[in-house]
């Protein structure tokens, strides 16, 4: 999704007119410095749009006869058109190059934003996997505690059986009650066997749970490695995009420098033509003074 522009055409016009009113020559860099933010490519496009509306005003002296003025003006206009045609062609090429560089700069910025969004999504998935692993470890710890309690119950049952056996051997007078106690012992033995069976089932469940944990941990580690590999690839692409962006910025600065040189040459050519016009005006005035008729 393209980013919203932080500067408008009206703001560029207002800054340019203010610089022009102060006696300076507006440039995209001066406008960006006054605004404080904004894409240089966007400011450059808006500045060119404003600059195309400005007309070059030339004030001509009216002291010569109309025929001489027309001849001089036609000569100057012809020279200006010839010189300007070549310069405008070169200037158009430089402008097109600068616009292409600005468009590429904006495309690189959009690509960087998309890569950053992908990185944030991968980080969220990694956090979710970490939370799931913590839940699995908590469940394993709970099953271990249950197994320990069942083992303690079995040990308590064995201890109770041993105590009853001692009482039976140490008290011969309780032979009459021995049968009942033996029945109780059988019941206890059956209970112990049931507890042993339950303990075996719990151990099997615990081993199965340990195996599931190992598989889950291996799966999570594999997905984490894939996510880290993808993150490294995205980081490499991001660095390459930043390198291309810096290169495009350097080319854009070079194009601006070329455009500034071309503007200076145009100004020098206009100065030469204006000097020639002044010389012609002086020569025409001198001719009128010598030939008043």
ROGU-628641 format. One line per 5 residues: their letters; for each residue x, y, z of C-alpha. Coordinates in Angstrom, 2 decimals, padded with zeros to 5 digits, m for minus. Layout:
BEGIN
A = X Y Z ~ ...
***
This chain:
BEGIN
XXXXX = 000.00 000.00 000.00 ~ 001.59 003.38 m001.01 ~ 002.43 005.77 001.75 ~ 000.44 009.02 002.04 ~ 002.33 012.14 000.83
XXXXX = 003.40 014.50 003.63 ~ 003.49 017.60 001.38 ~ 000.98 019.00 m001.13 ~ 001.25 021.08 m004.27 ~ m000.21 024.13 m002.48
XXXXX = 002.48 023.94 000.19 ~ 005.22 023.70 m002.47 ~ 003.76 026.76 m004.24 ~ 003.60 028.69 m000.96 ~ 007.22 027.92 m000.04
XXXXX = 008.48 028.68 m003.58 ~ 006.64 032.01 m003.72 ~ 008.01 032.93 m000.26 ~ 011.61 032.19 m001.33 ~ 011.07 034.10 m004.56
XXXXX = 009.65 037.10 m002.62 ~ 012.74 037.11 m000.40 ~ 014.94 037.55 m003.46 ~ 016.19 033.94 m003.67 ~ 015.87 031.24 m006.32
XXXXX = 013.58 028.37 m005.19 ~ 014.95 024.83 m005.33 ~ 013.46 021.46 m004.22 ~ 016.07 021.20 m001.44 ~ 015.16 024.64 m000.01
XXXXX = 011.47 023.70 m000.05 ~ 012.19 020.41 001.77 ~ 014.31 022.25 004.37 ~ 011.46 024.69 005.06 ~ 008.83 021.96 005.26
XXXXX = 011.02 019.72 007.43 ~ 009.91 016.36 005.96 ~ 008.58 014.65 002.83 ~ 009.94 012.50 m000.01 ~ 012.49 014.34 m002.13
XXXXX = 011.09 012.67 m005.27 ~ 007.55 013.93 m004.49 ~ 008.82 017.46 m003.76 ~ 010.81 017.39 m007.03 ~ 007.72 016.47 m009.08
XXXXX = 005.55 019.17 m007.43 ~ 008.32 021.75 m007.88 ~ 008.60 020.93 m011.60 ~ 004.81 021.31 m011.88 ~ 005.04 024.78 m010.33
XXXXX = 008.12 025.72 m012.33 ~ 006.35 024.90 m015.61 ~ 003.75 027.60 m014.84 ~ 006.39 030.32 m014.51 ~ 006.99 032.39 m017.67
XXXXX = 010.25 034.05 m018.55 ~ 009.60 037.81 m018.69 ~ 011.92 039.97 m020.73 ~ 011.62 043.76 m020.64 ~ 012.61 045.48 m023.85
XXXXX = 013.57 049.15 m024.20 ~ 011.34 051.24 m026.44 ~ 013.84 053.94 m027.45 ~ 014.58 052.48 m030.92 ~ 012.38 052.74 m034.00
XXXXX = 009.79 049.99 m034.36 ~ 011.51 048.47 m037.42 ~ 014.86 048.24 m035.61 ~ 013.18 046.89 m032.48 ~ 011.38 044.23 m034.51
XXXXX = 014.57 043.23 m036.32 ~ 016.51 043.01 m033.05 ~ 013.73 041.13 m031.31 ~ 013.38 038.70 m034.22 ~ 017.14 038.07 m034.18
XXXXX = 017.21 037.59 m030.39 ~ 014.10 035.39 m030.50 ~ 015.61 033.26 m033.24 ~ 018.87 032.85 m031.30 ~ 016.99 032.06 m028.11
XXXXX = 014.83 029.48 m029.86 ~ 017.86 027.80 m031.45 ~ 019.77 027.72 m028.18 ~ 016.76 026.78 m026.10 ~ 015.70 023.89 m028.35
XXXXX = 018.88 021.94 m027.67 ~ 018.90 022.87 m024.00 ~ 015.22 021.98 m023.54 ~ 015.79 018.60 m025.16 ~ 018.67 017.83 m022.82
XXXXX = 016.70 019.24 m019.90 ~ 013.71 017.03 m020.75 ~ 015.98 013.99 m020.80 ~ 017.41 014.91 m017.41 ~ 013.88 015.53 m016.07
XXXXX = 012.64 012.15 m017.35 ~ 015.65 010.45 m015.75 ~ 014.98 012.22 m012.46 ~ 011.31 011.21 m012.54 ~ 012.25 007.58 m013.23
XXXXX = 014.67 007.64 m010.31 ~ 012.01 009.15 m008.04 ~ 009.48 006.48 m009.09 ~ 012.04 003.73 m008.43 ~ 012.78 005.27 m005.04
XXXXX = 009.09 005.14 m004.10 ~ 008.82 001.53 m005.34 ~ 011.81 000.52 m003.21 ~ 010.18 002.19 m000.17 ~ 006.96 000.17 m000.74
XXXXX = 009.01 m003.04 m001.11 ~ 010.81 m002.33 002.17 ~ 007.47 m001.80 003.95 ~ 006.20 m005.16 002.62 ~ 009.38 m006.95 003.76
XXXXX = 009.06 m005.41 007.23 ~ 005.42 m006.61 007.45 ~ 006.58 m010.15 006.51 ~ 009.24 m010.06 009.23 ~ 006.66 m009.00 011.85
XXXXX = 004.35 m011.85 010.76 ~ 007.18 m014.41 011.13 ~ 008.02 m013.06 014.58 ~ 004.38 m013.47 015.64 ~ 004.34 m017.08 014.41
XXXXX = 007.57 m017.78 016.32 ~ 006.04 m016.39 019.53 ~ 002.94 m018.59 019.05 ~ 005.11 m021.72 018.61 ~ 007.09 m020.84 021.74
XXXXX = 003.84 m020.53 023.73 ~ 002.63 m023.90 022.44 ~ 005.90 m025.56 023.49 ~ 005.52 m024.11 026.99 ~ 001.97 m025.56 027.21
XXXXX = 003.22 m029.02 026.21 ~ 005.96 m028.92 028.84 ~ 003.40 m027.92 031.50 ~ 001.15 m030.87 030.54 ~ 004.11 m033.27 030.77
XXXXX = 004.97 m031.96 034.24 ~ 001.35 m032.54 035.36 ~ 001.40 m036.16 034.16 ~ 004.69 m036.74 035.98 ~ 003.18 m035.51 039.24
XXXXX = 000.15 m037.82 038.79 ~ 002.45 m040.80 038.21 ~ 004.45 m039.96 041.34 ~ 001.28 m039.82 043.45 ~ 000.16 m043.21 042.13
XXXXX = 003.58 m044.74 042.98 ~ 003.33 m043.33 046.50 ~ m000.14 m044.88 046.91 ~ 001.20 m048.29 045.81 ~ 004.09 m048.04 048.29
XXXXX = 001.65 m047.16 051.08 ~ m000.45 m050.25 050.19 ~ 002.63 m052.49 050.36 ~ 003.57 m051.04 053.73 ~ 000.12 m051.72 055.07
XXXXX = 000.24 m055.33 053.87 ~ 003.61 m055.83 055.62 ~ 002.25 m054.46 058.89 ~ m000.72 m056.82 058.77 ~ 001.53 m059.79 058.11
XXXXX = 003.66 m058.93 061.16 ~ 000.62 m058.67 063.34 ~ m000.57 m062.10 062.19 ~ 002.81 m063.74 062.88 ~ 003.27 m062.07 066.30
XXXXX = m000.18 m062.84 067.73 ~ m000.86 m066.63 067.84 ~ m004.00 m066.05 069.91 ~ m005.65 m064.42 066.93 ~ m005.71 m067.63 064.88
XXXXX = m009.48 m067.43 064.84 ~ m009.26 m064.11 063.10 ~ m006.51 m065.25 060.76 ~ m008.91 m066.36 058.07 ~ m010.56 m062.98 058.00
XXXXX = m007.22 m061.26 057.90 ~ m006.08 m063.53 055.06 ~ m009.19 m062.59 053.13 ~ m008.36 m058.98 053.75 ~ m004.83 m059.67 052.60
XXXXX = m006.17 m061.23 049.42 ~ m008.31 m058.20 048.85 ~ m005.27 m056.02 049.49 ~ m003.24 m058.15 047.07 ~ m005.92 m057.75 044.46
XXXXX = m005.93 m054.02 045.11 ~ m002.17 m054.02 044.84 ~ m002.36 m055.87 041.53 ~ m004.96 m053.40 040.27 ~ m002.73 m050.57 041.42
XXXXX = 000.23 m052.22 039.69 ~ m001.83 m052.55 036.52 ~ m002.88 m048.91 036.75 ~ 000.76 m048.00 037.40 ~ 001.82 m049.96 034.29
XXXXX = m000.88 m048.17 032.28 ~ 000.31 m044.83 033.67 ~ 003.90 m045.67 032.79 ~ 002.85 m046.60 029.25 ~ 000.89 m043.34 028.99
XXXXX = 003.87 m041.46 030.37 ~ 006.21 m043.06 027.81 ~ 003.73 m042.26 025.03 ~ 003.52 m038.69 026.28 ~ 007.34 m038.47 026.38
XXXXX = 007.47 m039.76 022.79 ~ 004.80 m037.21 021.72 ~ 006.78 m034.49 023.46 ~ 009.96 m035.51 021.61 ~ 008.13 m035.50 018.27
XXXXX = 006.48 m032.14 019.04 ~ 009.79 m030.60 020.10 ~ 011.48 m031.91 016.94 ~ 008.64 m030.54 014.79 ~ 008.78 m027.16 016.54
XXXXX = 012.56 m027.02 016.21 ~ 012.24 m027.81 012.49 ~ 009.63 m025.07 011.99 ~ 011.73 m022.66 014.03 ~ 014.77 m023.41 011.85
XXXXX = 012.67 m022.83 008.71 ~ 011.38 m019.55 010.15 ~ 014.90 m018.42 011.02 ~ 016.12 m019.34 007.52 ~ 013.26 m017.40 005.96
XXXXX = 014.02 m014.46 008.29 ~ 017.66 m014.48 007.16 ~ 016.55 m014.55 003.52 ~ 014.18 m011.63 004.12 ~ 016.97 m009.69 005.89
XXXXX = 019.26 m010.31 002.88 ~ 016.55 m009.04 000.52 ~ 016.02 m006.01 002.76 ~ 019.74 m005.16 002.68 ~ 019.77 m005.55 m001.12
XXXXX = 016.73 m003.27 m001.40 ~ 018.38 m000.65 000.81 ~ 021.55 m000.84 m001.36 ~ 019.47 m000.30 m004.50 ~ 017.69 002.58 m002.83
XXXXX = 020.98 004.26 m001.92 ~ 022.21 003.74 m005.48 ~ 019.01 005.30 m006.86 ~ 019.40 008.27 m004.49 ~ 022.99 008.78 m005.71
XXXXX = 021.84 008.69 m009.34 ~ 019.04 011.14 m008.53 ~ 021.54 013.55 m006.94 ~ 023.75 013.24 m010.03 ~ 020.76 014.06 m012.25
XXXXX = 019.96 017.12 m010.11 ~ 023.59 018.27 m010.42 ~ 023.43 017.87 m014.20 ~ 020.18 019.84 m014.28 ~ 021.76 022.62 m012.21
XXXXX = 024.72 022.78 m014.61 ~ 022.36 022.95 m017.59 ~ 020.41 025.78 m015.91 ~ 023.64 027.70 m015.27 ~ 024.64 027.30 m018.91
XXXXX = 021.24 028.57 m020.04 ~ 021.61 031.59 m017.74 ~ 025.08 032.32 m019.16 ~ 023.74 032.02 m022.74 ~ 020.87 034.41 m021.93
XXXXX = 023.36 036.85 m020.35 ~ 025.46 036.79 m023.54 ~ 022.37 037.41 m025.66 ~ 021.25 040.26 m023.42 ~ 024.76 041.79 m023.76
XXXXX = 024.50 041.53 m027.51 ~ 021.08 043.18 m027.38 ~ 022.49 046.04 m025.29 ~ 025.34 046.52 m027.76 ~ 022.86 046.59 m030.64
XXXXX = 020.70 049.11 m028.78 ~ 023.70 051.36 m028.15 ~ 024.73 051.08 m031.81 ~ 021.19 051.97 m032.94 ~ 021.10 054.98 m030.61
XXXXX = 024.46 056.17 m031.93 ~ 023.22 055.81 m035.49 ~ 020.14 057.91 m034.71 ~ 022.29 060.65 m033.16 ~ 024.55 060.83 m036.26
XXX = 021.61 060.59 m038.67 ~ 018.74 062.47 m036.99 ~ 016.83 062.54 m040.28
***
